[in-house]
């Protein structure tokens, strides 16, 4: 398809990339952002988990999350934001054992707020 439909050039839009067999929105956004340096929101498991814990949404649907984040993030910062979420998810906001006490986002995190014992 790259040869027949795109004249031998890897497409530079999510819409065109997702026409290619085996390319979903996550990979398409990654290509658009990292290769073509265009605004992109890569929604992976880290992004889903962390943005949900922050209280930015209450869904597991990647397309809905992408839409929500596109409205919130400055386009020129969106790709970097998603890469930082991956690093943060690996180092601090682990799926099973988050290190909330060490987290730089705990002051704005719904998950951290809800995990604290009630104050008498």
Jmol script that loads the backbone (N, CA, C; Angstrom):
load data "model"
ATOM      1  N   UNK A   1       0.826  -1.211   0.000  1.00  0.00           N
ATOM      2  CA  UNK A   1       0.000   0.000   0.000  1.00  0.00           C
ATOM      3  C   UNK A   1       0.859   1.260   0.000  1.00  0.00           C
ATOM      4  N   UNK A   2       1.987   1.196   0.711  1.00  0.00           N
ATOM      5  CA  UNK A   2       2.858   2.374   0.722  1.00  0.00           C
ATOM      6  C   UNK A   2       3.308   2.702  -0.699  1.00  0.00           C
ATOM      7  N   UNK A   3       3.636   1.674  -1.451  1.00  0.00           N
ATOM      8  CA  UNK A   3       4.069   1.903  -2.837  1.00  0.00           C
ATOM      9  C   UNK A   3       2.885   2.262  -3.721  1.00  0.00           C
ATOM     10  N   UNK A   4       1.813   1.479  -3.648  1.00  0.00           N
ATOM     11  CA  UNK A   4       0.698   1.668  -4.573  1.00  0.00           C
ATOM     12  C   UNK A   4      -0.161   2.887  -4.242  1.00  0.00           C
ATOM     13  N   UNK A   5      -0.394   3.146  -2.975  1.00  0.00           N
ATOM     14  CA  UNK A   5      -1.312   4.220  -2.603  1.00  0.00           C
ATOM     15  C   UNK A   5      -0.624   5.507  -2.155  1.00  0.00           C
ATOM     16  N   UNK A   6       0.648   5.388  -1.716  1.00  0.00           N
ATOM     17  CA  UNK A   6       1.323   6.562  -1.164  1.00  0.00           C
ATOM     18  C   UNK A   6       2.655   6.864  -1.855  1.00  0.00           C
ATOM     19  N   UNK A   7       2.784   6.379  -3.108  1.00  0.00           N
ATOM     20  CA  UNK A   7       3.953   6.673  -3.936  1.00  0.00           C
ATOM     21  C   UNK A   7       5.279   6.378  -3.237  1.00  0.00           C
ATOM     22  N   UNK A   8       5.318   5.325  -2.431  1.00  0.00           N
ATOM     23  CA  UNK A   8       6.556   4.918  -1.786  1.00  0.00           C
ATOM     24  C   UNK A   8       6.941   5.729  -0.565  1.00  0.00           C
ATOM     25  N   UNK A   9       6.060   6.590  -0.104  1.00  0.00           N
ATOM     26  CA  UNK A   9       6.348   7.433   1.054  1.00  0.00           C
ATOM     27  C   UNK A   9       5.450   7.030   2.222  1.00  0.00           C
ATOM     28  N   UNK A  10       6.049   6.896   3.394  1.00  0.00           N
ATOM     29  CA  UNK A  10       5.258   6.586   4.584  1.00  0.00           C
ATOM     30  C   UNK A  10       4.349   7.791   4.852  1.00  0.00           C
ATOM     31  N   UNK A  11       3.052   7.554   4.978  1.00  0.00           N
ATOM     32  CA  UNK A  11       2.120   8.664   5.202  1.00  0.00           C
ATOM     33  C   UNK A  11       2.459   9.462   6.465  1.00  0.00           C
ATOM     34  N   UNK A  12       2.022  10.720   6.477  1.00  0.00           N
ATOM     35  CA  UNK A  12       2.324  11.601   7.613  1.00  0.00           C
ATOM     36  C   UNK A  12       1.084  12.035   8.391  1.00  0.00           C
ATOM     37  N   UNK A  13      -0.015  11.316   8.195  1.00  0.00           N
ATOM     38  CA  UNK A  13      -1.223  11.610   8.964  1.00  0.00           C
ATOM     39  C   UNK A  13      -1.733  10.333   9.624  1.00  0.00           C
ATOM     40  N   UNK A  14      -2.378  10.495  10.757  1.00  0.00           N
ATOM     41  CA  UNK A  14      -2.950   9.352  11.468  1.00  0.00           C
ATOM     42  C   UNK A  14      -3.983   8.662  10.583  1.00  0.00           C
ATOM     43  N   UNK A  15      -4.777   9.446   9.895  1.00  0.00           N
ATOM     44  CA  UNK A  15      -5.837   8.885   9.046  1.00  0.00           C
ATOM     45  C   UNK A  15      -5.255   7.983   7.959  1.00  0.00           C
ATOM     46  N   UNK A  16      -4.206   8.442   7.279  1.00  0.00           N
ATOM     47  CA  UNK A  16      -3.602   7.631   6.224  1.00  0.00           C
ATOM     48  C   UNK A  16      -2.828   6.443   6.792  1.00  0.00           C
ATOM     49  N   UNK A  17      -2.119   6.658   7.869  1.00  0.00           N
ATOM     50  CA  UNK A  17      -1.347   5.560   8.461  1.00  0.00           C
ATOM     51  C   UNK A  17      -2.235   4.422   8.936  1.00  0.00           C
ATOM     52  N   UNK A  18      -3.385   4.743   9.492  1.00  0.00           N
ATOM     53  CA  UNK A  18      -4.272   3.682   9.990  1.00  0.00           C
ATOM     54  C   UNK A  18      -4.945   2.901   8.856  1.00  0.00           C
ATOM     55  N   UNK A  19      -4.792   3.347   7.640  1.00  0.00           N
ATOM     56  CA  UNK A  19      -5.264   2.570   6.490  1.00  0.00           C
ATOM     57  C   UNK A  19      -4.338   1.387   6.212  1.00  0.00           C
ATOM     58  N   UNK A  20      -3.110   1.475   6.700  1.00  0.00           N
ATOM     59  CA  UNK A  20      -2.131   0.414   6.481  1.00  0.00           C
ATOM     60  C   UNK A  20      -2.406  -0.754   7.428  1.00  0.00           C
ATOM     61  N   UNK A  21      -2.330  -1.960   6.916  1.00  0.00           N
ATOM     62  CA  UNK A  21      -2.590  -3.146   7.725  1.00  0.00           C
ATOM     63  C   UNK A  21      -1.609  -3.206   8.896  1.00  0.00           C
ATOM     64  N   UNK A  22      -2.154  -3.428  10.092  1.00  0.00           N
ATOM     65  CA  UNK A  22      -1.328  -3.579  11.281  1.00  0.00           C
ATOM     66  C   UNK A  22      -0.965  -2.282  11.982  1.00  0.00           C
ATOM     67  N   UNK A  23      -1.402  -1.159  11.448  1.00  0.00           N
ATOM     68  CA  UNK A  23      -1.090   0.137  12.067  1.00  0.00           C
ATOM     69  C   UNK A  23      -2.362   0.679  12.724  1.00  0.00           C
ATOM     70  N   UNK A  24      -2.324   0.781  14.049  1.00  0.00           N
ATOM     71  CA  UNK A  24      -3.433   1.361  14.803  1.00  0.00           C
ATOM     72  C   UNK A  24      -3.125   2.803  15.164  1.00  0.00           C
ATOM     73  N   UNK A  25      -4.011   3.419  15.893  1.00  0.00           N
ATOM     74  CA  UNK A  25      -3.861   4.839  16.240  1.00  0.00           C
ATOM     75  C   UNK A  25      -2.607   5.112  17.060  1.00  0.00           C
ATOM     76  N   UNK A  26      -2.282   4.208  17.987  1.00  0.00           N
ATOM     77  CA  UNK A  26      -1.105   4.435  18.831  1.00  0.00           C
ATOM     78  C   UNK A  26       0.157   4.514  17.968  1.00  0.00           C
ATOM     79  N   UNK A  27       0.359   3.530  17.119  1.00  0.00           N
ATOM     80  CA  UNK A  27       1.537   3.509  16.255  1.00  0.00           C
ATOM     81  C   UNK A  27       1.509   4.664  15.271  1.00  0.00           C
ATOM     82  N   UNK A  28       0.340   4.956  14.731  1.00  0.00           N
ATOM     83  CA  UNK A  28       0.215   6.073  13.787  1.00  0.00           C
ATOM     84  C   UNK A  28       0.597   7.395  14.453  1.00  0.00           C
ATOM     85  N   UNK A  29       0.110   7.618  15.666  1.00  0.00           N
ATOM     86  CA  UNK A  29       0.466   8.849  16.376  1.00  0.00           C
ATOM     87  C   UNK A  29       1.961   8.900  16.696  1.00  0.00           C
ATOM     88  N   UNK A  30       2.530   7.765  17.013  1.00  0.00           N
ATOM     89  CA  UNK A  30       3.960   7.706  17.296  1.00  0.00           C
ATOM     90  C   UNK A  30       4.770   8.107  16.060  1.00  0.00           C
ATOM     91  N   UNK A  31       4.391   7.584  14.904  1.00  0.00           N
ATOM     92  CA  UNK A  31       5.074   7.935  13.651  1.00  0.00           C
ATOM     93  C   UNK A  31       4.891   9.415  13.339  1.00  0.00           C
ATOM     94  N   UNK A  32       3.675   9.891  13.433  1.00  0.00           N
ATOM     95  CA  UNK A  32       3.392  11.298  13.134  1.00  0.00           C
ATOM     96  C   UNK A  32       4.202  12.224  14.043  1.00  0.00           C
ATOM     97  N   UNK A  33       4.253  11.898  15.337  1.00  0.00           N
ATOM     98  CA  UNK A  33       4.964  12.750  16.275  1.00  0.00           C
ATOM     99  C   UNK A  33       6.468  12.629  16.209  1.00  0.00           C
ATOM    100  N   UNK A  34       6.976  11.398  16.205  1.00  0.00           N
ATOM    101  CA  UNK A  34       8.422  11.200  16.272  1.00  0.00           C
ATOM    102  C   UNK A  34       9.121  11.337  14.930  1.00  0.00           C
ATOM    103  N   UNK A  35       8.519  10.874  13.868  1.00  0.00           N
ATOM    104  CA  UNK A  35       9.152  10.931  12.554  1.00  0.00           C
ATOM    105  C   UNK A  35       8.870  12.265  11.853  1.00  0.00           C
ATOM    106  N   UNK A  36       7.598  12.684  11.876  1.00  0.00           N
ATOM    107  CA  UNK A  36       7.220  13.884  11.136  1.00  0.00           C
ATOM    108  C   UNK A  36       7.157  15.138  12.002  1.00  0.00           C
ATOM    109  N   UNK A  37       7.385  14.987  13.301  1.00  0.00           N
ATOM    110  CA  UNK A  37       7.430  16.135  14.233  1.00  0.00           C
ATOM    111  C   UNK A  37       6.157  16.963  14.218  1.00  0.00           C
ATOM    112  N   UNK A  38       5.024  16.284  14.008  1.00  0.00           N
ATOM    113  CA  UNK A  38       3.722  16.943  14.053  1.00  0.00           C
ATOM    114  C   UNK A  38       3.089  16.655  15.410  1.00  0.00           C
ATOM    115  N   UNK A  39       2.138  17.478  15.847  1.00  0.00           N
ATOM    116  CA  UNK A  39       1.457  17.204  17.120  1.00  0.00           C
ATOM    117  C   UNK A  39       0.822  15.809  17.105  1.00  0.00           C
ATOM    118  N   UNK A  40       1.018  15.074  18.207  1.00  0.00           N
ATOM    119  CA  UNK A  40       0.491  13.719  18.290  1.00  0.00           C
ATOM    120  C   UNK A  40       0.219  13.374  19.741  1.00  0.00           C
ATOM    121  N   UNK A  41      -0.814  12.566  19.962  1.00  0.00           N
ATOM    122  CA  UNK A  41      -1.141  12.072  21.298  1.00  0.00           C
ATOM    123  C   UNK A  41      -1.110  10.553  21.236  1.00  0.00           C
ATOM    124  N   UNK A  42      -0.045   9.979  21.798  1.00  0.00           N
ATOM    125  CA  UNK A  42       0.144   8.533  21.798  1.00  0.00           C
ATOM    126  C   UNK A  42      -0.497   7.980  23.064  1.00  0.00           C
ATOM    127  N   UNK A  43      -1.576   7.255  22.896  1.00  0.00           N
ATOM    128  CA  UNK A  43      -2.301   6.705  24.038  1.00  0.00           C
ATOM    129  C   UNK A  43      -1.917   5.238  24.196  1.00  0.00           C
ATOM    130  N   UNK A  44      -1.041   4.992  25.181  1.00  0.00           N
ATOM    131  CA  UNK A  44      -0.653   3.625  25.510  1.00  0.00           C
ATOM    132  C   UNK A  44      -1.136   3.299  26.918  1.00  0.00           C
ATOM    133  N   UNK A  45      -0.714   2.172  27.454  1.00  0.00           N
ATOM    134  CA  UNK A  45      -1.207   1.778  28.783  1.00  0.00           C
ATOM    135  C   UNK A  45      -0.773   2.764  29.870  1.00  0.00           C
ATOM    136  N   UNK A  46       0.427   3.315  29.748  1.00  0.00           N
ATOM    137  CA  UNK A  46       0.882   4.300  30.738  1.00  0.00           C
ATOM    138  C   UNK A  46       0.002   5.550  30.680  1.00  0.00           C
ATOM    139  N   UNK A  47      -0.244   6.017  29.470  1.00  0.00           N
ATOM    140  CA  UNK A  47      -1.074   7.204  29.282  1.00  0.00           C
ATOM    141  C   UNK A  47      -2.475   6.977  29.835  1.00  0.00           C
ATOM    142  N   UNK A  48      -3.064   5.854  29.529  1.00  0.00           N
ATOM    143  CA  UNK A  48      -4.416   5.550  30.011  1.00  0.00           C
ATOM    144  C   UNK A  48      -4.444   5.555  31.530  1.00  0.00           C
ATOM    145  N   UNK A  49      -3.525   4.825  32.136  1.00  0.00           N
ATOM    146  CA  UNK A  49      -3.495   4.686  33.597  1.00  0.00           C
ATOM    147  C   UNK A  49      -3.222   6.018  34.302  1.00  0.00           C
ATOM    148  N   UNK A  50      -2.195   6.725  33.889  1.00  0.00           N
ATOM    149  CA  UNK A  50      -1.793   7.934  34.594  1.00  0.00           C
ATOM    150  C   UNK A  50      -2.803   9.050  34.420  1.00  0.00           C
ATOM    151  N   UNK A  51      -3.293   9.256  33.224  1.00  0.00           N
ATOM    152  CA  UNK A  51      -4.277  10.328  33.027  1.00  0.00           C
ATOM    153  C   UNK A  51      -5.589  10.014  33.726  1.00  0.00           C
ATOM    154  N   UNK A  52      -5.908   8.731  33.842  1.00  0.00           N
ATOM    155  CA  UNK A  52      -7.102   8.358  34.615  1.00  0.00           C
ATOM    156  C   UNK A  52      -6.859   8.611  36.098  1.00  0.00           C
ATOM    157  N   UNK A  53      -5.700   8.232  36.605  1.00  0.00           N
ATOM    158  CA  UNK A  53      -5.382   8.475  38.014  1.00  0.00           C
ATOM    159  C   UNK A  53      -5.354   9.967  38.334  1.00  0.00           C
ATOM    160  N   UNK A  54      -4.943  10.771  37.371  1.00  0.00           N
ATOM    161  CA  UNK A  54      -4.928  12.220  37.579  1.00  0.00           C
ATOM    162  C   UNK A  54      -6.340  12.821  37.558  1.00  0.00           C
ATOM    163  N   UNK A  55      -7.304  12.028  37.129  1.00  0.00           N
ATOM    164  CA  UNK A  55      -8.688  12.492  37.087  1.00  0.00           C
ATOM    165  C   UNK A  55      -9.052  13.217  35.806  1.00  0.00           C
ATOM    166  N   UNK A  56      -8.297  12.995  34.740  1.00  0.00           N
ATOM    167  CA  UNK A  56      -8.571  13.676  33.473  1.00  0.00           C
ATOM    168  C   UNK A  56      -9.680  13.006  32.678  1.00  0.00           C
ATOM    169  N   UNK A  57      -9.997  11.778  33.019  1.00  0.00           N
ATOM    170  CA  UNK A  57     -11.068  11.042  32.340  1.00  0.00           C
ATOM    171  C   UNK A  57     -11.426   9.823  33.181  1.00  0.00           C
ATOM    172  N   UNK A  58     -12.479   9.155  32.768  1.00  0.00           N
ATOM    173  CA  UNK A  58     -12.887   7.919  33.439  1.00  0.00           C
ATOM    174  C   UNK A  58     -13.266   6.879  32.382  1.00  0.00           C
ATOM    175  N   UNK A  59     -12.328   6.625  31.469  1.00  0.00           N
ATOM    176  CA  UNK A  59     -12.576   5.680  30.390  1.00  0.00           C
ATOM    177  C   UNK A  59     -11.295   4.905  30.101  1.00  0.00           C
ATOM    178  N   UNK A  60     -11.440   3.787  29.439  1.00  0.00           N
ATOM    179  CA  UNK A  60     -10.284   3.018  28.975  1.00  0.00           C
ATOM    180  C   UNK A  60     -10.203   3.063  27.446  1.00  0.00           C
ATOM    181  N   UNK A  61     -11.107   3.823  26.820  1.00  0.00           N
ATOM    182  CA  UNK A  61     -11.167   3.906  25.365  1.00  0.00           C
ATOM    183  C   UNK A  61     -10.070   4.848  24.848  1.00  0.00           C
ATOM    184  N   UNK A  62      -9.061   4.310  24.146  1.00  0.00           N
ATOM    185  CA  UNK A  62      -7.945   5.136  23.693  1.00  0.00           C
ATOM    186  C   UNK A  62      -8.339   6.315  22.802  1.00  0.00           C
ATOM    187  N   UNK A  63      -9.308   6.116  21.916  1.00  0.00           N
ATOM    188  CA  UNK A  63      -9.714   7.220  21.037  1.00  0.00           C
ATOM    189  C   UNK A  63     -10.358   8.363  21.825  1.00  0.00           C
ATOM    190  N   UNK A  64     -11.173   8.020  22.823  1.00  0.00           N
ATOM    191  CA  UNK A  64     -11.782   9.051  23.664  1.00  0.00           C
ATOM    192  C   UNK A  64     -10.713   9.789  24.458  1.00  0.00           C
ATOM    193  N   UNK A  65      -9.743   9.048  24.980  1.00  0.00           N
ATOM    194  CA  UNK A  65      -8.663   9.664  25.745  1.00  0.00           C
ATOM    195  C   UNK A  65      -7.841  10.579  24.844  1.00  0.00           C
ATOM    196  N   UNK A  66      -7.561  10.133  23.632  1.00  0.00           N
ATOM    197  CA  UNK A  66      -6.827  10.960  22.670  1.00  0.00           C
ATOM    198  C   UNK A  66      -7.563  12.278  22.422  1.00  0.00           C
ATOM    199  N   UNK A  67      -8.864  12.201  22.240  1.00  0.00           N
ATOM    200  CA  UNK A  67      -9.665  13.407  22.010  1.00  0.00           C
ATOM    201  C   UNK A  67      -9.620  14.339  23.218  1.00  0.00           C
ATOM    202  N   UNK A  68      -9.758  13.783  24.401  1.00  0.00           N
ATOM    203  CA  UNK A  68      -9.716  14.584  25.637  1.00  0.00           C
ATOM    204  C   UNK A  68      -8.361  15.271  25.768  1.00  0.00           C
ATOM    205  N   UNK A  69      -7.282  14.521  25.551  1.00  0.00           N
ATOM    206  CA  UNK A  69      -5.954  15.095  25.712  1.00  0.00           C
ATOM    207  C   UNK A  69      -5.628  16.116  24.636  1.00  0.00           C
ATOM    208  N   UNK A  70      -6.114  15.919  23.437  1.00  0.00           N
ATOM    209  CA  UNK A  70      -5.890  16.921  22.369  1.00  0.00           C
ATOM    210  C   UNK A  70      -6.504  18.271  22.750  1.00  0.00           C
ATOM    211  N   UNK A  71      -7.611  18.240  23.473  1.00  0.00           N
ATOM    212  CA  UNK A  71      -8.249  19.482  23.918  1.00  0.00           C
ATOM    213  C   UNK A  71      -7.478  20.138  25.053  1.00  0.00           C
ATOM    214  N   UNK A  72      -6.780  19.339  25.860  1.00  0.00           N
ATOM    215  CA  UNK A  72      -6.072  19.850  27.032  1.00  0.00           C
ATOM    216  C   UNK A  72      -4.629  20.276  26.765  1.00  0.00           C
ATOM    217  N   UNK A  73      -3.972  19.601  25.858  1.00  0.00           N
ATOM    218  CA  UNK A  73      -2.538  19.819  25.660  1.00  0.00           C
ATOM    219  C   UNK A  73      -2.250  20.806  24.541  1.00  0.00           C
ATOM    220  N   UNK A  74      -1.277  21.688  24.746  1.00  0.00           N
ATOM    221  CA  UNK A  74      -0.821  22.509  23.620  1.00  0.00           C
ATOM    222  C   UNK A  74      -0.238  21.569  22.555  1.00  0.00           C
ATOM    223  N   UNK A  75      -0.615  21.725  21.309  1.00  0.00           N
ATOM    224  CA  UNK A  75      -0.174  20.788  20.267  1.00  0.00           C
ATOM    225  C   UNK A  75       1.341  20.578  20.238  1.00  0.00           C
ATOM    226  N   UNK A  76       2.088  21.640  20.430  1.00  0.00           N
ATOM    227  CA  UNK A  76       3.548  21.526  20.350  1.00  0.00           C
ATOM    228  C   UNK A  76       4.163  20.761  21.530  1.00  0.00           C
ATOM    229  N   UNK A  77       3.372  20.517  22.569  1.00  0.00           N
ATOM    230  CA  UNK A  77       3.856  19.797  23.755  1.00  0.00           C
ATOM    231  C   UNK A  77       3.287  18.378  23.859  1.00  0.00           C
ATOM    232  N   UNK A  78       2.313  18.036  23.026  1.00  0.00           N
ATOM    233  CA  UNK A  78       1.579  16.787  23.196  1.00  0.00           C
ATOM    234  C   UNK A  78       2.454  15.545  23.043  1.00  0.00           C
ATOM    235  N   UNK A  79       3.325  15.512  22.061  1.00  0.00           N
ATOM    236  CA  UNK A  79       4.160  14.333  21.840  1.00  0.00           C
ATOM    237  C   UNK A  79       5.119  14.134  23.014  1.00  0.00           C
ATOM    238  N   UNK A  80       5.755  15.198  23.456  1.00  0.00           N
ATOM    239  CA  UNK A  80       6.675  15.127  24.584  1.00  0.00           C
ATOM    240  C   UNK A  80       5.942  14.686  25.854  1.00  0.00           C
ATOM    241  N   UNK A  81       4.736  15.196  26.051  1.00  0.00           N
ATOM    242  CA  UNK A  81       3.930  14.825  27.213  1.00  0.00           C
ATOM    243  C   UNK A  81       3.723  13.316  27.262  1.00  0.00           C
ATOM    244  N   UNK A  82       3.379  12.732  26.134  1.00  0.00           N
ATOM    245  CA  UNK A  82       3.113  11.295  26.094  1.00  0.00           C
ATOM    246  C   UNK A  82       4.373  10.477  26.368  1.00  0.00           C
ATOM    247  N   UNK A  83       5.506  10.912  25.859  1.00  0.00           N
ATOM    248  CA  UNK A  83       6.762  10.216  26.142  1.00  0.00           C
ATOM    249  C   UNK A  83       7.117  10.315  27.631  1.00  0.00           C
ATOM    250  N   UNK A  84       6.860  11.459  28.227  1.00  0.00           N
ATOM    251  CA  UNK A  84       7.137  11.631  29.654  1.00  0.00           C
ATOM    252  C   UNK A  84       6.215  10.750  30.507  1.00  0.00           C
ATOM    253  N   UNK A  85       4.979  10.550  30.058  1.00  0.00           N
ATOM    254  CA  UNK A  85       4.085   9.645  30.790  1.00  0.00           C
ATOM    255  C   UNK A  85       4.638   8.223  30.813  1.00  0.00           C
ATOM    256  N   UNK A  86       5.216   7.781  29.724  1.00  0.00           N
ATOM    257  CA  UNK A  86       5.803   6.437  29.685  1.00  0.00           C
ATOM    258  C   UNK A  86       6.919   6.339  30.720  1.00  0.00           C
ATOM    259  N   UNK A  87       7.799   7.319  30.737  1.00  0.00           N
ATOM    260  CA  UNK A  87       8.904   7.308  31.704  1.00  0.00           C
ATOM    261  C   UNK A  87       8.381   7.366  33.135  1.00  0.00           C
ATOM    262  N   UNK A  88       7.396   8.224  33.365  1.00  0.00           N
ATOM    263  CA  UNK A  88       6.806   8.357  34.698  1.00  0.00           C
ATOM    264  C   UNK A  88       6.113   7.059  35.119  1.00  0.00           C
ATOM    265  N   UNK A  89       5.439   6.426  34.190  1.00  0.00           N
ATOM    266  CA  UNK A  89       4.757   5.171  34.475  1.00  0.00           C
ATOM    267  C   UNK A  89       5.716   4.045  34.807  1.00  0.00           C
ATOM    268  N   UNK A  90       6.853   4.029  34.166  1.00  0.00           N
ATOM    269  CA  UNK A  90       7.851   2.992  34.442  1.00  0.00           C
ATOM    270  C   UNK A  90       8.568   3.240  35.769  1.00  0.00           C
ATOM    271  N   UNK A  91       8.854   4.501  36.071  1.00  0.00           N
ATOM    272  CA  UNK A  91       9.675   4.823  37.236  1.00  0.00           C
ATOM    273  C   UNK A  91       8.881   5.052  38.520  1.00  0.00           C
ATOM    274  N   UNK A  92       7.672   5.628  38.398  1.00  0.00           N
ATOM    275  CA  UNK A  92       6.936   6.057  39.590  1.00  0.00           C
ATOM    276  C   UNK A  92       5.517   5.506  39.643  1.00  0.00           C
ATOM    277  N   UNK A  93       4.746   5.735  38.617  1.00  0.00           N
ATOM    278  CA  UNK A  93       3.318   5.409  38.644  1.00  0.00           C
ATOM    279  C   UNK A  93       3.060   4.034  38.049  1.00  0.00           C
ATOM    280  N   UNK A  94       3.644   3.040  38.689  1.00  0.00           N
ATOM    281  CA  UNK A  94       3.507   1.659  38.271  1.00  0.00           C
ATOM    282  C   UNK A  94       2.052   1.216  38.386  1.00  0.00           C
ATOM    283  N   UNK A  95       1.648   0.295  37.546  1.00  0.00           N
ATOM    284  CA  UNK A  95       0.247  -0.141  37.564  1.00  0.00           C
ATOM    285  C   UNK A  95      -0.141  -0.836  38.860  1.00  0.00           C
ATOM    286  N   UNK A  96       0.746  -1.645  39.404  1.00  0.00           N
ATOM    287  CA  UNK A  96       0.405  -2.417  40.601  1.00  0.00           C
ATOM    288  C   UNK A  96       0.905  -1.803  41.893  1.00  0.00           C
ATOM    289  N   UNK A  97       2.008  -1.086  41.840  1.00  0.00           N
ATOM    290  CA  UNK A  97       2.601  -0.572  43.058  1.00  0.00           C
ATOM    291  C   UNK A  97       3.099   0.864  42.840  1.00  0.00           C
ATOM    292  N   UNK A  98       2.179   1.807  42.695  1.00  0.00           N
ATOM    293  CA  UNK A  98       2.622   3.183  42.457  1.00  0.00           C
ATOM    294  C   UNK A  98       3.357   3.751  43.671  1.00  0.00           C
ATOM    295  N   UNK A  99       4.383   4.525  43.386  1.00  0.00           N
ATOM    296  CA  UNK A  99       5.184   5.151  44.440  1.00  0.00           C
ATOM    297  C   UNK A  99       4.662   6.575  44.668  1.00  0.00           C
ATOM    298  N   UNK A 100       3.446   6.663  45.166  1.00  0.00           N
ATOM    299  CA  UNK A 100       2.752   7.951  45.300  1.00  0.00           C
ATOM    300  C   UNK A 100       3.518   8.952  46.161  1.00  0.00           C
ATOM    301  N   UNK A 101       4.133   8.494  47.217  1.00  0.00           N
ATOM    302  CA  UNK A 101       4.844   9.411  48.111  1.00  0.00           C
ATOM    303  C   UNK A 101       6.002  10.116  47.411  1.00  0.00           C
ATOM    304  N   UNK A 102       6.565   9.483  46.388  1.00  0.00           N
ATOM    305  CA  UNK A 102       7.692  10.062  45.656  1.00  0.00           C
ATOM    306  C   UNK A 102       7.242  10.841  44.415  1.00  0.00           C
ATOM    307  N   UNK A 103       5.960  10.838  44.153  1.00  0.00           N
ATOM    308  CA  UNK A 103       5.444  11.382  42.893  1.00  0.00           C
ATOM    309  C   UNK A 103       5.365  12.904  42.899  1.00  0.00           C
ATOM    310  N   UNK A 104       5.869  13.502  41.837  1.00  0.00           N
ATOM    311  CA  UNK A 104       5.820  14.956  41.685  1.00  0.00           C
ATOM    312  C   UNK A 104       4.417  15.451  41.330  1.00  0.00           C
ATOM    313  N   UNK A 105       3.498  14.548  41.008  1.00  0.00           N
ATOM    314  CA  UNK A 105       2.134  14.921  40.620  1.00  0.00           C
ATOM    315  C   UNK A 105       1.111  14.656  41.721  1.00  0.00           C
ATOM    316  N   UNK A 106       1.553  14.192  42.868  1.00  0.00           N
ATOM    317  CA  UNK A 106       0.603  13.774  43.907  1.00  0.00           C
ATOM    318  C   UNK A 106      -0.311  14.907  44.365  1.00  0.00           C
ATOM    319  N   UNK A 107       0.127  16.146  44.274  1.00  0.00           N
ATOM    320  CA  UNK A 107      -0.708  17.275  44.708  1.00  0.00           C
ATOM    321  C   UNK A 107      -1.890  17.539  43.790  1.00  0.00           C
ATOM    322  N   UNK A 108      -1.842  16.977  42.590  1.00  0.00           N
ATOM    323  CA  UNK A 108      -2.956  17.163  41.653  1.00  0.00           C
ATOM    324  C   UNK A 108      -3.579  15.832  41.243  1.00  0.00           C
ATOM    325  N   UNK A 109      -3.220  14.762  41.959  1.00  0.00           N
ATOM    326  CA  UNK A 109      -3.624  13.414  41.563  1.00  0.00           C
ATOM    327  C   UNK A 109      -4.837  12.926  42.351  1.00  0.00           C
ATOM    328  N   UNK A 110      -5.894  12.618  41.645  1.00  0.00           N
ATOM    329  CA  UNK A 110      -7.115  12.089  42.250  1.00  0.00           C
ATOM    330  C   UNK A 110      -6.852  10.741  42.908  1.00  0.00           C
ATOM    331  N   UNK A 111      -6.070   9.895  42.277  1.00  0.00           N
ATOM    332  CA  UNK A 111      -5.750   8.575  42.821  1.00  0.00           C
ATOM    333  C   UNK A 111      -5.062   8.713  44.172  1.00  0.00           C
ATOM    334  N   UNK A 112      -4.057   9.592  44.265  1.00  0.00           N
ATOM    335  CA  UNK A 112      -3.346   9.810  45.527  1.00  0.00           C
ATOM    336  C   UNK A 112      -4.297  10.372  46.578  1.00  0.00           C
ATOM    337  N   UNK A 113      -5.084  11.340  46.185  1.00  0.00           N
ATOM    338  CA  UNK A 113      -6.040  11.962  47.114  1.00  0.00           C
ATOM    339  C   UNK A 113      -6.998  10.919  47.689  1.00  0.00           C
ATOM    340  N   UNK A 114      -7.495  10.047  46.842  1.00  0.00           N
ATOM    341  CA  UNK A 114      -8.460   9.031  47.284  1.00  0.00           C
ATOM    342  C   UNK A 114      -7.818   7.875  48.046  1.00  0.00           C
ATOM    343  N   UNK A 115      -6.503   7.748  47.969  1.00  0.00           N
ATOM    344  CA  UNK A 115      -5.833   6.645  48.666  1.00  0.00           C
ATOM    345  C   UNK A 115      -5.372   7.029  50.069  1.00  0.00           C
ATOM    346  N   UNK A 116      -5.569   8.293  50.422  1.00  0.00           N
ATOM    347  CA  UNK A 116      -5.137   8.748  51.750  1.00  0.00           C
ATOM    348  C   UNK A 116      -6.199   8.452  52.793  1.00  0.00           C
ATOM    349  N   UNK A 117      -5.764   8.083  54.014  1.00  0.00           N
ATOM    350  CA  UNK A 117      -6.747   7.850  55.083  1.00  0.00           C
ATOM    351  C   UNK A 117      -7.438   9.148  55.435  1.00  0.00           C
ATOM    352  N   UNK A 118      -8.708   9.074  55.840  1.00  0.00           N
ATOM    353  CA  UNK A 118      -9.444  10.288  56.200  1.00  0.00           C
ATOM    354  C   UNK A 118      -8.818  10.977  57.411  1.00  0.00           C
ATOM    355  N   UNK A 119      -8.869  12.294  57.384  1.00  0.00           N
ATOM    356  CA  UNK A 119      -8.345  13.099  58.497  1.00  0.00           C
ATOM    357  C   UNK A 119      -9.491  13.328  59.483  1.00  0.00           C
ATOM    358  N   UNK A 120      -9.241  13.052  60.765  1.00  0.00           N
ATOM    359  CA  UNK A 120     -10.270  13.243  61.784  1.00  0.00           C
ATOM    360  C   UNK A 120     -10.322  14.668  62.263  1.00  0.00           C
TER     361      UNK A 120
END
end "model"
wireframe off; spacefill off
backbone 0.3
color backbone group
